[in-house]
């Protein structure tokens, strides 16, 4: 599906050069519902992007929308800093009853500023406060946000360079599988921790994504995550799980680490925790780590009550096990489809990655970006990931139906075929 005229001149003239997604998807969007978007020219698109993971429940989810409209129409409090409101009270109560208690999890809930990077910043500060130590261990290919503290534990060179200043008090270690499947990176890490000559100070915490979305859809095994938890306990470090993108069901369960059975000391959530795409973030901490002084970490918009309304409504998806079961069925569909595509086009040297509805195909450098462009022209929105944009990512709303999922996957396969044909095309004589 080709777009009509794309008049983006005003954005080019008035908006900063820092904009990025509008370059990958060069059209002016007007409307969205469920797993679909439409631009101002009437062209429709299947969304395999889901707001970079902020729209796990789709665009304009009807019940959340109605709850939000009702709340606004009765003059519900919109902004409250960290004052007590009925909207916040309902969210806290429902989150505890629907999410924490059934999983035997006891955590205090902190509302930092409404972004994922702010949840990470608060986690890093708290870990340092609790332990009295400064260094935080992170991993190769990690992405944790764009503010200075979060950048210090991010692996991407391009993003780190944007800081403009040295990024200190962190140490990067190899993620699971980074050194090859036969290398146990946990032993590598422990050697650094126990060797007084390693040059590595005992960290305050280890921060980890159980699946590295921006880093290339790298999946840590349950055994590796359990080993990481063991190391943290053995050396008195806090374990921080960044579930900003992988939480709220993206990997199939509400928390991405449930498959491993670990109990992190601190959990960072944002993106789809608000349900509707409204800015919201929470930092969960074990009660014994809640050592903040009042106002020690704050933010003007940590009381986004509109997000509390939609976030509470989003929790209804998790009242039973049916939603997780539905995600598992769709995830299996995606996995089988991607594996078939890889098998059908061996010349493209594809590698399947991911789990849940965070899956993709790793390809030679430059190919995934070509596929993303072709997909957009056909009416499918997909982004790439990896430090060299080498992975084409399948990340639809969790609520997508099987028909939409199948159509999107068929469009992806068409793109793979187009790339193959282009590669085989003979060079014309000049």
Residue pairs with C-beta under 8 A, 6 or more apart in sequence:
1 43
1 44
1 45
1 377
1 378
1 379
2 43
2 377
3 26
3 27
3 39
3 41
3 43
3 377
4 41
4 42
4 43
5 41
6 26
6 27
6 28
6 41
7 28
8 22
8 26
8 27
8 28
11 19
11 22
21 383
24 372
24 373
24 376
24 383
25 376
25 381
27 39
27 40
27 41
27 43
28 39
28 40
29 37
29 38
29 39
29 40
30 38
30 39
30 40
31 37
31 38
32 38
32 47
32 59
32 60
33 58
33 59
33 60
34 58
34 59
34 60
34 397
34 399
34 400
34 404
35 46
35 47
35 58
35 59
35 396
35 397
35 399
35 400
35 401
35 404
36 44
36 45
36 46
36 47
36 59
36 404
37 44
37 45
37 47
37 59
37 381
38 44
38 45
39 45
43 379
44 379
45 376
45 379
45 380
45 381
46 379
46 380
46 381
46 396
46 404
46 407
46 408
46 411
47 55
47 59
47 381
47 396
47 397
48 375
48 380
48 381
48 382
48 393
48 394
48 395
48 396
48 408
48 412
49 381
49 382
49 383
49 393
49 395
49 396
50 56
50 58
50 395
50 396
50 397
51 271
51 277
52 245
52 271
52 383
52 395
53 213
53 244
53 245
53 246
53 250
53 271
53 272
53 358
53 395
54 271
54 272
54 274
54 277
55 272
55 277
55 397
56 248
56 249
56 250
56 271
56 272
56 397
56 398
56 399
57 64
57 272
57 275
57 276
57 314
57 317
57 397
57 398
57 399
58 397
58 398
58 399
58 400
59 277
59 397
60 276
61 275
61 276
61 310
61 313
61 314
61 399
63 313
63 316
64 275
64 276
64 309
64 310
64 313
64 314
65 276
67 309
67 310
67 312
67 313
68 276
68 306
68 309
68 310
71 87
71 305
71 306
71 309
72 78
72 306
76 86
76 87
76 305
76 309
77 85
77 86
77 87
77 305
78 304
78 305
78 306
79 301
79 303
79 304
79 305
80 88
80 303
80 305
81 298
81 300
81 302
81 303
82 111
82 298
82 302
82 303
83 303
85 303
85 305
85 308
87 305
87 308
87 309
87 312
88 111
88 303
88 305
88 308
90 308
90 312
91 308
91 311
91 312
92 109
94 312
94 315
95 109
95 311
95 312
95 315
98 315
98 318
98 319
99 105
99 254
99 315
99 318
100 106
100 107
103 254
103 255
103 258
105 263
106 286
106 287
107 267
107 284
107 285
107 286
107 287
108 284
108 285
108 286
108 287
108 290
109 282
109 283
109 284
110 122
110 282
110 283
110 284
110 285
110 290
110 292
110 297
111 281
111 282
111 283
111 302
111 303
112 118
112 119
112 121
112 122
112 281
112 282
112 283
112 297
112 299
112 302
113 281
113 299
113 300
113 301
113 302
114 270
114 274
114 279
114 280
114 281
114 299
114 301
114 302
114 304
114 307
115 145
115 270
115 279
115 281
116 144
116 145
116 242
116 244
116 245
116 268
116 269
116 270
116 271
116 281
117 144
117 145
117 146
117 147
117 150
118 145
118 147
118 270
118 281
118 299
119 244
119 268
119 269
119 270
119 281
119 282
119 283
120 144
120 145
120 147
120 149
120 150
120 153
120 207
120 242
120 244
120 268
121 145
121 147
121 149
121 150
121 297
122 268
122 283
122 297
123 205
123 207
123 240
123 266
123 268
123 283
123 285
124 136
124 149
124 150
124 153
124 205
124 207
124 240
125 149
125 297
126 266
126 283
126 285
126 289
126 291
126 292
126 297
127 136
127 204
127 205
127 238
127 240
127 265
127 266
128 134
128 136
128 204
128 205
129 291
129 292
130 204
130 238
130 289
130 291
131 204
131 205
131 236
131 237
131 238
132 204
133 201
133 202
133 203
133 204
134 169
134 201
134 204
135 169
135 170
135 171
135 200
135 201
135 202
135 203
135 204
136 152
136 153
136 169
136 170
136 171
136 203
136 204
136 205
136 206
136 207
137 170
137 171
137 172
137 173
137 189
137 203
137 205
137 206
137 207
137 237
138 144
138 152
138 153
138 154
138 155
138 170
138 171
138 172
138 173
138 206
138 207
138 208
139 155
139 172
139 173
139 174
139 175
139 178
139 208
139 209
139 212
140 155
140 172
140 173
140 174
140 175
140 178
140 215
141 155
141 156
141 175
141 178
141 212
141 215
141 216
141 218
141 386
141 387
142 153
142 154
142 155
142 172
142 175
142 207
142 208
142 209
142 212
142 215
143 154
143 155
143 156
143 159
143 209
143 212
143 213
143 214
143 215
144 150
144 151
144 153
144 154
144 207
144 209
144 242
144 244
145 151
145 154
145 244
146 159
146 162
148 163
148 165
148 167
151 159
151 160
151 162
151 163
151 167
152 167
152 168
152 169
152 170
153 170
153 172
153 207
154 160
155 172
155 215
155 387
156 214
156 215
156 387
157 387
158 387
160 167
171 200
171 203
173 185
173 188
173 189
173 192
174 183
174 185
174 188
174 189
175 185
175 212
175 215
175 218
175 220
176 185
176 218
176 219
176 220
176 221
176 224
177 185
177 218
178 185
178 218
179 185
179 188
185 224
186 224
186 227
186 228
186 231
189 231
190 231
191 198
192 198
192 200
193 200
193 202
193 231
193 235
202 235
202 236
202 237
203 235
203 237
204 237
204 238
205 232
205 237
205 238
205 239
205 240
205 265
205 266
206 228
206 231
206 232
206 237
206 238
206 239
206 240
207 240
207 241
207 242
208 220
208 225
208 228
208 239
208 240
208 241
208 242
209 215
209 220
209 241
209 242
209 243
209 245
209 246
209 256
210 219
210 220
210 225
210 241
210 243
210 246
210 251
210 256
210 257
210 260
211 217
211 218
211 219
211 220
211 246
211 250
211 251
211 256
211 354
211 355
211 358
212 218
213 245
213 246
213 358
213 385
213 393
213 395
214 245
214 385
215 385
215 386
215 387
216 353
216 362
216 385
216 386
216 387
216 390
216 391
217 353
217 354
217 358
217 359
217 360
217 362
217 385
217 386
217 391
217 393
218 353
219 353
219 354
219 355
220 228
222 259
222 260
222 261
225 257
225 260
225 262
226 260
226 261
226 262
228 239
228 262
229 239
229 262
229 263
229 264
231 237
232 238
232 239
232 265
238 265
238 266
238 289
239 262
239 264
239 265
239 266
240 264
240 265
240 266
240 267
240 268
241 255
241 256
241 257
241 262
241 264
241 266
241 267
241 268
242 268
243 255
243 256
243 257
243 267
243 268
243 269
244 268
244 269
244 270
244 271
244 281
245 271
245 358
246 256
246 358
247 254
247 255
247 256
247 267
247 269
247 271
247 272
247 273
248 254
248 269
248 271
248 272
248 273
248 314
249 272
249 317
249 318
249 323
249 324
249 327
249 356
249 398
250 256
250 272
250 356
250 357
250 358
250 395
250 398
251 259
251 355
251 356
251 357
251 358
252 259
252 324
252 327
252 328
252 331
252 355
252 356
252 357
253 259
253 324
254 318
254 324
255 267
257 264
263 286
265 285
265 286
265 289
266 283
266 284
266 285
266 286
266 289
267 283
267 284
267 285
268 281
268 283
269 281
269 282
269 283
269 284
270 280
270 281
270 282
272 314
273 280
273 281
273 282
273 311
273 314
274 280
274 304
274 307
274 310
274 311
274 314
275 307
275 310
275 311
275 312
275 313
275 314
276 307
276 310
276 314
278 304
278 306
278 307
278 310
279 301
279 304
279 307
280 304
280 307
280 308
280 311
317 323
318 324
323 398
326 398
327 356
327 357
327 398
330 357
330 398
330 400
330 402
330 405
331 355
331 356
331 357
331 359
333 402
333 405
333 406
333 409
334 357
334 359
334 394
334 405
334 409
335 352
335 355
335 359
337 409
337 413
338 352
338 359
338 360
338 361
338 394
338 409
339 352
341 350
341 361
341 409
341 412
341 413
341 416
342 348
342 350
342 351
342 352
342 361
344 413
344 416
345 416
345 417
345 419
345 420
347 420
347 423
348 363
348 364
348 367
348 416
348 419
348 420
349 363
349 364
350 361
350 362
350 363
350 416
351 361
351 362
351 363
352 359
352 360
352 361
352 362
353 359
353 360
353 361
353 362
353 391
354 360
354 394
357 394
357 395
357 396
357 398
358 393
358 394
358 395
359 393
359 394
359 395
360 385
360 391
360 392
360 393
360 394
361 368
361 391
361 392
362 368
362 386
362 390
362 391
363 371
363 390
363 391
363 392
364 390
365 388
365 389
365 390
367 390
367 419
368 384
368 386
368 389
368 390
368 391
368 392
369 384
369 389
370 419
371 382
371 392
371 412
371 415
371 416
371 419
372 382
372 383
372 384
372 392
374 415
374 418
374 419
375 381
375 382
375 411
375 412
375 415
376 382
378 411
378 414
378 415
379 411
380 408
380 411
380 412
380 415
382 392
382 393
382 394
382 395
382 412
383 393
383 395
384 390
384 391
384 392
384 393
385 391
385 393
392 412
394 408
394 409
394 412
396 404
396 405
396 408
400 408
